[in-house]
Amino acid sequence: KYRPRTFSNVVGQEHVTETLRNAVKSGRLSHAYLFTGSRGTGKTSCAKILAKAVNCENPVDGNPCGKCAACRGIDDGSILDVIEIDAASNNGVDNIRDLREEANYTPSAVKYRVYIIDEVHMLSVGAFNALLKTLEEPPEHVKFILATTEVHKLPSTILSRCQIYDFNRIKVPDTIEHLKRIATKEGVQAEEEALNVIAQKADGAMRDALSIFDQVVSFCGKDLTYDKVIENLNVLDYDYYFKLTDLFHDGKVAETFLLFNEIMEKGFDAGHLVSGLGKHFRDVLVSKDPATVQLLEVSAGIKARYAKQAADCQVDFLYEALKIVEQCEMQYKVRMEKRLCIELALIKLCQINELKKKNLRASEVGFLLKIEGFAGKFQTAANASEGGQAVATPKPVRHFAENDRHRPDASFKIKDSL
């Protein structure tokens, strides 16, 4: 329902949409485009918009008007000159040969025949070879738009024949703003913290964010709250990470175990807890500096909590905690007793500050003992001097081996003894 219809509606890809819009306005169109990027970032949507824009009868500032016969026909699928091919299921040589034959025919209803080949990296080697010549020198009335999530799998011969556009992961704030607009249109009251959880869960994919939003609206109704969203999505609350970090810092092992057991009883995966702890420690470390706190992709309220906890935690505590979490993640994959592996890591995290205090006390005691030792030697020397007795320092006596004295090269062996 909310798939973008124009370049202006595409979220978070301004560097791509602006270039394509200018190309349409100036008429500087390439014969082949390649859109790359992670899932749900708008590759196929931009391909469909571009297919409409190059065929639109009345383009508006490089965008398709959406009202002419060409735009309406492409939208409803009645114009057969815009062909969308799924390369995952049409990846053979015969499929590409059929495409090459069809490309020679002029379009029947619009200016350009446009081929959108999705997941193009799934084509076989033979299919790529069959596509090369047509992709390099297609008829004037044909445009190719390729889309893929794994550009490294494409042959260099294909890459060199296309204009390549990289689609970025959509940032959390951009996703939240887009979800707010949709919630307003749908009459849904949504807390910003709830939308933040959805955006974090989507991991940079707008399609995933919209799917999750639809899911939680079905569960929560027209009132999206933070508590209902984390319950529906089974997401570990930020509050648990803040509580655990405070317990680690205070060295409270028993309370840590009780909180860990509470988390496990709610059905959360222990491995996800450990990876979440690593991310949390990283975020706390980033919050130590006001200049870097802006790197956090969270709401203002959560940023304030991170800043407060960062002020309470020392940098060396966070470094050591990150090391322990990293070791635990590596061991967790191979250990049979996975819960025991996590509990040992929790104990180590609780002991960071205590071990640091013990090491500090030990170094202080060692320093004092050294000072006392030097003072004792100095006092002994002073007492001997006051008593009028000189303390003779033994000197090494050098002996020459008897047999070495008569050697022509006079290379003596020196033996030192006290």
NUTIFI-196668 format. One record per residue (C-alpha): x, z, y; residue in one letter. Coordinates in nm, 4 decimals. Each point is the difference from the previous one (the first is absolute). Example, Ala and Ser with C-alpha at 12.3 -4.5 7.8 and 13.67 -1.06 7.14 Angstrom:
BEGIN
1.2300, 0.7800, -0.4500, a
0.1370, -0.0660, 0.3440, s
//
This chain:
BEGIN
0.0000, 0.0000, 0.0000, k
0.2803, 0.0853, 0.2425, y
0.2484, -0.2714, -0.0957, r
0.1569, -0.1343, 0.3234, p
-0.1564, -0.3217, 0.1291, r
0.2515, -0.0725, 0.2763, t
0.3676, 0.0719, 0.0622, f
-0.1009, 0.2632, 0.2569, s
-0.1775, 0.2031, -0.2712, n
0.3072, 0.0282, -0.2239, v
0.1423, 0.3541, 0.0174, v
0.3697, 0.0776, 0.0265, g
0.1391, -0.3553, -0.0300, q
0.0270, -0.1059, 0.3645, e
0.3410, -0.1609, -0.0544, h
-0.1588, -0.2415, -0.2491, v
-0.3393, -0.0621, 0.1590, t
0.1456, -0.0656, 0.3456, e
0.2375, -0.2634, -0.1386, t
-0.2721, -0.1739, -0.2000, l
-0.2396, 0.0061, 0.2943, r
0.2584, -0.1603, 0.2283, n
0.0755, -0.2631, -0.2646, a
-0.3668, -0.0947, -0.0194, v
-0.0345, -0.0142, 0.3809, k
0.3085, -0.2198, 0.0425, s
-0.0671, -0.2157, -0.3065, g
0.3442, 0.0785, -0.1461, r
-0.1207, 0.0451, -0.3556, l
0.2249, 0.0130, -0.3035, s
-0.0845, -0.1747, -0.3237, h
0.0627, 0.3157, -0.2079, a
-0.0214, 0.3750, 0.0685, y
0.1070, 0.2923, -0.2146, l
-0.1581, 0.3429, 0.0608, f
0.1836, 0.2916, -0.1632, t
-0.0558, 0.3746, -0.0012, g
-0.1450, 0.2885, -0.1972, s
-0.3587, 0.0091, -0.1229, r
-0.2911, 0.0317, 0.2399, g
0.1867, -0.0912, 0.3178, t
-0.2027, -0.3091, 0.0933, g
0.1832, -0.2948, -0.1569, k
-0.3032, -0.1706, -0.1530, t
-0.2167, 0.0858, 0.3006, s
0.2494, -0.1634, 0.2370, c
0.0211, -0.3029, -0.2296, a
-0.3796, -0.0480, 0.0199, k
0.0002, 0.0520, 0.3770, i
0.2797, -0.2574, 0.0383, l
-0.1902, -0.2458, -0.2208, a
-0.3018, 0.0359, 0.2301, k
0.2077, -0.0117, 0.3196, a
0.1698, -0.3321, -0.0831, v
-0.3394, -0.1541, -0.0811, n
-0.2111, 0.1658, 0.2702, c
-0.1818, -0.2383, 0.2345, e
0.0108, 0.2417, 0.2956, n
0.2900, 0.2462, -0.0417, p
0.0047, 0.2919, 0.2453, v
0.3535, 0.0924, 0.1075, d
0.1356, -0.0971, -0.3421, g
-0.2756, 0.1860, -0.1889, n
-0.2756, -0.1744, -0.1978, p
-0.3311, 0.0095, 0.1852, c
-0.1961, 0.0964, -0.3117, g
-0.3031, -0.1986, 0.1192, k
0.0809, -0.3657, -0.0602, c
-0.0929, -0.1849, -0.3191, a
0.3595, 0.0152, -0.1298, a
0.0325, 0.3769, 0.0458, c
-0.3401, 0.0731, -0.1504, r
0.0630, -0.2361, -0.2914, g
0.3374, 0.1555, -0.0809, i
-0.1490, 0.3492, 0.0184, d
-0.2872, -0.0731, -0.2374, d
0.2100, -0.2212, -0.2307, g
-0.2041, -0.3172, 0.0470, s
0.3016, -0.1975, 0.1295, i
0.2172, -0.0880, -0.2975, l
0.3030, -0.1104, 0.2003, d
0.1293, 0.3599, 0.0213, v
0.1054, 0.0910, -0.3526, i
0.1064, 0.3502, -0.1008, e
0.2016, 0.0106, -0.3236, i
0.0928, 0.3104, -0.1971, d
0.3479, -0.0752, -0.1354, a
-0.0233, 0.2883, -0.2462, a
-0.2585, -0.1897, -0.2063, s
0.0905, -0.3584, 0.1022, n
0.3759, 0.0103, -0.0432, n
0.0663, -0.2976, -0.2254, g
0.1534, -0.3398, 0.0694, v
-0.3336, -0.1753, -0.0608, d
-0.1699, 0.2068, 0.2723, n
0.2616, -0.1025, 0.2553, i
-0.0169, -0.3657, -0.1097, r
-0.3750, 0.0051, 0.0625, d
0.0670, 0.1521, 0.3422, l
0.2479, -0.2780, 0.0834, r
-0.2520, -0.2675, -0.0920, e
-0.2790, 0.1623, 0.2033, e
0.2305, 0.0390, 0.3031, a
0.0169, -0.3779, 0.0408, n
-0.3718, -0.0208, 0.0811, y
-0.0974, 0.0389, 0.3648, t
-0.2244, 0.2944, 0.0893, p
-0.3710, -0.0758, 0.0049, s
-0.1334, 0.2396, 0.2638, a
0.2913, 0.1440, 0.2015, v
0.3313, -0.1078, 0.1483, k
0.2369, 0.1601, -0.2540, y
-0.0171, 0.0661, -0.3714, r
0.1431, 0.3528, -0.0399, v
0.1305, 0.1471, -0.3250, y
0.0271, 0.3815, -0.0095, i
0.2051, 0.0974, -0.3047, i
-0.0215, 0.3758, -0.0534, d
0.2578, 0.1932, -0.2074, e
0.2168, -0.3111, -0.0011, v
0.2887, 0.1840, -0.1693, h
-0.2020, -0.0195, -0.3250, m
0.0526, -0.3773, -0.0311, l
0.2172, -0.1120, -0.2888, s
0.3376, -0.1668, 0.0508, v
-0.1486, -0.3365, -0.0897, g
-0.2861, 0.0496, 0.2456, a
0.2448, 0.0827, 0.2802, f
0.1958, -0.3157, -0.0755, n
-0.3189, -0.2072, 0.0018, a
-0.0979, 0.1477, 0.3371, l
0.3345, -0.0598, 0.1731, l
-0.0382, -0.3633, 0.1084, k
-0.3564, 0.0370, 0.1213, t
0.0888, 0.3229, 0.1833, l
0.2923, -0.1667, 0.1759, e
-0.1774, -0.3217, 0.1053, e
-0.3750, 0.0485, -0.0284, p
-0.2474, -0.2515, 0.1451, p
-0.0737, 0.0533, 0.3696, e
-0.3480, 0.1312, -0.0727, h
0.1206, 0.2799, -0.2352, v
0.1141, 0.3541, 0.0801, k
0.1323, 0.2533, -0.2517, f
-0.0303, 0.3770, 0.0479, i
0.1760, 0.2042, -0.2675, l
-0.0414, 0.3771, -0.0368, a
0.1989, 0.2433, -0.2146, t
0.0891, 0.3656, -0.0363, t
0.3296, -0.0766, -0.1758, e
0.1872, -0.2554, 0.2078, v
0.3269, 0.0650, -0.1873, h
-0.1471, -0.1758, -0.3044, k
-0.0400, -0.3302, 0.1837, l
0.2696, -0.2678, -0.0385, p
0.2109, -0.0668, 0.3068, s
-0.1141, -0.3627, -0.0119, t
-0.3568, 0.1157, 0.0715, i
0.1058, 0.2469, 0.2714, l
0.1981, -0.2648, 0.1874, s
-0.3098, -0.2219, 0.0292, r
-0.2254, 0.2630, 0.1627, c
-0.0365, 0.1945, 0.3209, q
0.0251, 0.3615, -0.1175, i
-0.2024, 0.2844, 0.1544, y
0.0596, 0.3620, -0.1068, d
-0.3010, 0.2319, 0.0110, f
0.0778, 0.3672, 0.0663, n
-0.1615, 0.3028, -0.1614, r
-0.2771, 0.1145, 0.2338, i
0.0860, 0.3230, 0.1815, k
-0.2108, 0.3111, -0.0497, v
-0.1165, 0.0220, 0.3672, p
-0.1122, -0.3656, -0.0082, d
-0.1930, 0.0608, -0.3217, t
-0.1678, 0.3091, 0.1451, i
-0.1086, -0.1864, 0.3141, e
-0.1443, -0.2863, -0.2059, h
-0.1893, 0.2442, -0.2248, l
-0.1380, 0.1738, 0.3107, k
-0.1432, -0.3290, 0.1248, r
-0.1588, -0.0717, -0.3365, i
-0.1398, 0.3548, -0.0244, a
-0.1612, -0.0422, 0.3431, t
-0.1616, -0.3282, -0.1049, k
-0.1257, 0.1528, -0.3251, e
-0.1294, 0.3170, 0.1670, g
0.2412, 0.2278, -0.1881, v
0.1307, 0.3223, 0.1571, q
0.3622, 0.0300, -0.1138, a
0.2607, 0.2662, 0.0793, e
0.3371, -0.1398, 0.1015, e
0.1708, 0.2157, -0.2652, e
-0.2240, -0.1579, -0.2641, a
0.0886, -0.3506, 0.1164, l
0.3677, 0.1003, 0.0029, n
-0.0222, 0.0925, -0.3688, v
-0.1570, -0.3389, -0.0770, i
0.2713, -0.1823, 0.1963, a
0.2761, 0.1939, -0.1779, q
-0.1562, -0.0728, -0.3383, k
-0.0238, -0.3732, 0.0816, a
0.3798, -0.0168, 0.0463, d
0.0023, -0.2767, 0.2593, g
-0.2703, -0.2191, -0.1570, a
-0.3127, -0.0555, 0.2098, m
-0.1948, -0.1325, -0.2980, r
0.0689, 0.3233, -0.1898, d
-0.0969, 0.2046, 0.3055, a
-0.3374, -0.1774, 0.0240, l
-0.0631, 0.0443, -0.3733, s
0.0798, 0.3718, 0.0188, i
-0.2134, 0.0377, 0.3135, f
-0.2936, -0.1621, -0.1812, d
0.0544, 0.2327, -0.2970, q
0.0053, 0.3228, 0.2017, v
-0.3044, -0.1076, 0.2046, v
-0.1868, -0.0416, -0.3298, s
0.1088, 0.3545, -0.0947, f
-0.0342, 0.1779, 0.3359, c
-0.2802, -0.1947, 0.1659, g
0.0061, -0.0541, 0.3746, k
0.2134, 0.3083, 0.0717, d
0.3669, -0.0333, -0.1016, l
0.1848, 0.3300, 0.0128, t
0.3587, 0.0759, -0.0933, y
-0.0972, 0.2379, -0.2825, d
-0.2424, -0.2443, -0.1598, k
0.2490, -0.2881, 0.0162, v
0.2861, 0.1884, -0.1661, i
-0.2446, 0.1250, -0.2641, e
-0.1224, -0.3502, -0.0774, n
0.3448, -0.1614, 0.0024, l
0.1674, 0.2934, -0.1810, n
0.2695, 0.0164, 0.2689, v
0.2230, 0.3069, 0.0316, l
-0.0721, 0.1641, 0.3329, d
0.2724, 0.0316, 0.2658, y
-0.0761, 0.3719, 0.0067, d
0.1466, 0.0491, -0.3473, y
0.3348, -0.1491, 0.1035, y
0.0177, 0.2164, 0.3112, f
-0.0832, 0.3131, -0.2038, k
0.2558, -0.0839, -0.2699, l
0.2746, -0.0610, 0.2563, t
-0.0693, 0.3370, 0.1638, d
0.0191, 0.1709, -0.3405, l
0.3268, -0.1775, -0.0816, f
0.1464, 0.1078, 0.3325, h
-0.1014, 0.3636, -0.0579, d
0.1198, 0.0004, -0.3627, g
-0.3348, 0.1024, -0.1493, k
0.0184, -0.1225, -0.3592, v
-0.3139, 0.1709, -0.1340, a
-0.2242, -0.1329, 0.2780, e
0.1510, -0.3484, -0.0472, t
-0.0858, 0.0018, -0.3708, f
-0.3576, 0.1090, 0.0706, l
-0.0476, -0.2782, 0.2566, l
0.1552, -0.2546, -0.2381, f
-0.2416, 0.1097, -0.2735, n
-0.2920, -0.0393, 0.2414, e
0.1118, -0.3572, 0.0731, i
0.0283, -0.0811, -0.3712, m
-0.3462, 0.1441, -0.0739, e
-0.1477, -0.2424, 0.2553, k
0.1296, -0.2893, -0.2120, g
0.2872, -0.1240, 0.2146, f
0.3016, -0.1632, -0.1653, d
0.3171, 0.2103, 0.0131, a
0.2174, -0.3069, 0.0533, g
-0.2027, -0.0961, 0.3078, h
0.0416, 0.3553, 0.1282, l
0.3797, -0.0261, -0.0196, v
0.0133, -0.3395, 0.1701, s
-0.2391, 0.1341, 0.2642, g
0.2301, 0.2967, 0.0593, l
0.2921, -0.2358, 0.0575, g
-0.2014, -0.1955, 0.2574, k
-0.1115, 0.3255, 0.1632, h
0.3583, 0.1296, 0.0336, f
0.1000, -0.3351, 0.1490, r
-0.2824, 0.0233, 0.2532, d
0.0978, 0.3559, 0.0931, v
0.3605, -0.1124, 0.0456, l
-0.1138, -0.2883, 0.2217, v
-0.2039, 0.2477, 0.2073, s
0.3110, 0.2024, 0.0869, k
0.0645, -0.2390, 0.2884, d
-0.2808, -0.0739, 0.2507, p
0.1333, -0.3565, 0.0306, a
-0.0498, -0.0747, -0.3723, t
-0.3297, 0.1831, -0.0524, v
-0.1712, -0.3237, 0.1093, q
0.1148, -0.1558, -0.3292, l
-0.2660, 0.2010, -0.1839, l
-0.3062, -0.2072, -0.0876, e
-0.2434, 0.2916, 0.0294, v
-0.2540, 0.1267, 0.2505, s
0.0908, 0.2117, 0.3029, a
-0.1214, 0.3219, -0.1646, g
0.2182, -0.0500, -0.3071, i
0.2990, -0.0905, 0.2220, k
-0.0378, 0.3356, 0.1770, a
0.0080, 0.1829, -0.3363, r
0.3116, -0.1918, -0.1022, y
0.1699, 0.0876, 0.3286, a
-0.0828, 0.3699, -0.0473, k
0.1345, 0.0099, -0.3563, q
0.3104, -0.1952, 0.1041, a
0.0769, 0.2723, 0.2564, a
-0.0141, 0.2644, -0.2777, d
0.2168, -0.1867, -0.2543, c
0.3756, -0.0504, 0.0303, q
0.1484, -0.3441, -0.0536, v
0.2224, 0.1110, -0.2908, d
-0.3095, 0.1480, -0.1726, f
-0.1757, -0.3384, 0.0216, l
0.3091, -0.1894, -0.1209, y
0.0320, 0.2273, -0.3038, e
-0.3746, -0.0255, -0.0698, a
0.0197, -0.3809, 0.0023, l
0.2900, 0.0122, -0.2479, k
-0.1944, 0.2252, -0.2368, i
-0.3104, -0.2221, 0.0181, v
0.2093, -0.3116, -0.0662, e
0.1601, 0.1602, -0.3073, q
-0.3410, 0.1145, -0.1241, c
-0.1476, -0.3502, 0.0339, e
0.2819, -0.1477, -0.2096, m
-0.0322, 0.2687, -0.2689, q
-0.3806, -0.0097, -0.0032, y
-0.0029, -0.3517, -0.1467, k
0.2048, 0.0972, -0.3078, v
-0.0904, 0.3656, -0.0605, r
-0.2495, 0.0889, -0.2712, m
-0.1094, 0.3281, 0.1646, e
-0.1030, -0.1510, 0.3310, k
-0.1700, 0.3116, 0.1365, r
0.3088, 0.2093, -0.0725, l
0.2099, -0.2598, 0.1833, c
-0.2217, 0.0380, 0.3085, i
0.0011, 0.3808, -0.0182, e
0.3796, 0.0135, -0.0173, l
0.0149, -0.2180, 0.3097, a
-0.2448, 0.2314, 0.1780, l
0.2204, 0.3012, -0.0830, i
0.3055, -0.1786, 0.1379, k
-0.1897, -0.0846, 0.3183, l
-0.0943, 0.3666, 0.0434, c
0.3649, 0.1073, -0.0448, q
0.1545, -0.2270, 0.2655, i
0.0016, 0.2545, 0.2815, n
0.0906, 0.2945, -0.2287, e
0.3006, -0.1810, -0.1453, l
0.1088, -0.0955, 0.3493, k
-0.0103, 0.3665, 0.1064, k
0.2024, 0.1065, -0.3058, k
0.2628, -0.2664, 0.0646, n
0.0211, 0.1098, 0.3614, l
0.0460, 0.3660, -0.0996, r
0.2637, -0.0945, -0.2568, a
0.1952, -0.1995, 0.2565, s
-0.0194, 0.2906, 0.2463, e
0.1257, 0.2466, -0.2617, v
0.2828, -0.2320, -0.0957, g
0.1014, -0.0361, 0.3635, f
0.0003, 0.3797, 0.0486, l
0.2099, 0.0510, -0.3132, l
0.2563, -0.2469, 0.1302, k
0.0135, 0.1809, 0.3331, i
0.0444, 0.3349, -0.1782, e
0.2764, -0.1448, -0.2172, g
0.1931, -0.1265, 0.3011, f
-0.0463, 0.3336, 0.1742, a
0.1305, 0.1904, -0.3032, g
0.3129, -0.2138, -0.0223, k
0.0618, 0.0415, 0.3704, f
-0.0400, 0.3800, -0.0274, q
0.2411, 0.0200, -0.2972, t
0.2627, -0.1968, 0.1895, a
-0.0437, 0.2241, 0.3042, a
0.0327, 0.3197, -0.2053, n
0.3172, -0.1278, -0.1632, a
0.1459, -0.0835, 0.3408, s
-0.0801, 0.3466, 0.1394, e
0.1676, 0.1683, -0.3023, g
0.3229, -0.1827, 0.0770, g
0.0025, -0.1793, -0.3295, q
0.0422, -0.3716, 0.0147, a
-0.1920, -0.1971, -0.2534, v
0.2278, -0.2574, -0.1521, a
-0.1551, -0.3317, -0.0790, t
0.1333, -0.1388, -0.3249, p
0.1642, -0.3367, 0.0401, k
0.0207, -0.2665, -0.2658, p
0.3286, -0.0132, -0.1861, v
0.1148, -0.3469, -0.0922, r
0.1993, -0.0541, -0.3194, h
0.1717, -0.3231, -0.0892, f
0.0076, -0.1050, -0.3606, a
0.3506, 0.0328, -0.1389, e
0.0067, -0.3453, -0.1496, n
-0.1139, -0.1638, 0.3237, d
0.3023, 0.1120, 0.2041, r
0.2353, -0.2503, -0.1593, h
-0.2328, -0.2985, 0.0104, r
0.1472, -0.2900, 0.1987, p
-0.3213, -0.0619, 0.1975, d
-0.0112, 0.3712, 0.0980, a
-0.3769, 0.0110, -0.0512, s
-0.0593, 0.3699, -0.0653, f
-0.3133, 0.1533, -0.1422, k
-0.1124, 0.2868, 0.2243, i
-0.1742, 0.2929, -0.1607, k
-0.1861, 0.2320, 0.2365, d
-0.0761, 0.3564, -0.1003, s
-0.1046, 0.3084, 0.1891, l
//
